Amino acid sequence: MALRDMYNFFVDATARVGDRYYIVGSDYNHIKNVLRMRVGEEFLVSDGGKSHLCTLEEYQDESAVAVIATEDYQSAELSVRIKLFQGLPKGDKLELIIQKAVELGAYEIVPVEMSRSVVKLDDRKKKSKQERWQAIAESAAKQSKRNVIPAVREAVSYAQALEMAKETDVFMVPYENEDGMKATAAALERIKKGCSVGILIGPEGGFDDREIEMAKAAGGEAVSLGKRILRAETASIAAVAMCMLYAEMNTESGAE
Ligand code: SAH
């Protein structure tokens, strides 16, 4: 069966005993009663960022027992962790951004309250939005056959976002007033196996001067994404795609 047609279940590390997974709860119900899988059928089980090719061995009590046939089977993960810090946009634009960023291989998405963000979320809204965004990340991860479900954080303040972003190895700040592609090319070339990449994108209204100064002080590199002004969602998707491309190219076997 082609990998893209194979079912993939995300489980907790505690589900594994030796070379078997004991799948419980809604996944068990799905395997047994919805998919009606039979003993001997194959599927993927993902745990801790790795996917294993498994065969259904038996149903036992309230669990589906899957025995591992091939460990670490065809990983779809980048060897680079892309963290997208996204200025809170209007309406449901962040949903599109999350879906596309996850498909492109992003590792984590952090919504950021910026001075030109029109939307303001109170604590209760922050929690409920985060849950909805996480569910979108999960379905995009499954659809694109990721081996991990990227985390979407609750919206953070700008200062908190910079604290997190400055820990990344390559911290890019696509800025609408930046000219020329030299800095962009230099930053992308630094994306190498095992490194982390932070991308900080403004909301529809862009960055204010103070925010750009703060980002630079935290080690962010202002870069251009080309001569056109992109909408926030286009800018995020384009920036993640560029980083994904360099991550894939710079870590292919043989590449240093
Ligand atoms: N209102 C601003 C545009 C903001 S676009 C203006 O009219 O100038 C929203 C965000 O997308 C920006 O803050 C930036 O992070 C990113 N962006 C859009 N176009 C870009 C470009 N050409 N280069 C770099 N970043 C860009």
Residues whose N, C-alpha, C, O or C-beta is under 5 A from the ligand:
A	BS01	SAH	P174 Y175 E176 L200 I201 G202 P203 E204 G205 G206 F207 V223 S224 L225 G226 K227 R228 I229 L230 R231 A232 A235
